[in-house]
Amino acid sequence: MRTITLDTIKAMNAGTFSVQDNSPRGVKTVTAEEIKPGDRVVIDNHFYEVVAAPEQEQAAEQEQDTTADILRKAADIIEARKDRSAWDKGVNVYAVELLDNLADLTPDDLADPEAVRRALLNGADNWKKYSYGGCSLIYVFDIAVRLCTRSELKRIKCGDGR
């Protein structure tokens, strides 16, 4: 199927076009302003499918992403990392947990750094209050289990030492 952009049609300065429809004749005559992406127009005895301009298509695709889609993509990127150290693996777990706090935001809110920060803090004023409020791990042992290797845990006696 041949394609033509909406901008190209408007630049042709033609007053009307034949657009395919379900009538017995098979086409109807419409003005250039009435043509929309997805229509099939006749140009030089050939049907062309009308598409939006590439930047309009990209904008339309971005608008279609829901918050859940965006967060799923972010989680997939985080989980796809091939981290080797216990520390890096633990940081990834924290990052995925923080993504859960963003689930109630709209895609527009995700573009606003202040809205994202408020959502990440989950009602707390700062990160210290976030931790001590129970929104994340607060006990040394729990944090050590997430971020340390087994040998490090043994060396520090499971969080009780140094």
Secondary structure, 3 states (H helix, E strand, C coil): CEEEEHHHHHHCCCCEEEEECCCCCCEEEEEHHHCCCCCEEEECCEEEEEECCHHHHHHHHHHHCCHHHHHHHHHHHHHHCCCCCHHHHHHHHHHHHHHHCCCCCCHHHHCCHHHHHHHHHCCCCCHHHHHHHHHCCCCHHHHHHHHCCHHHHHHCCCCCCC
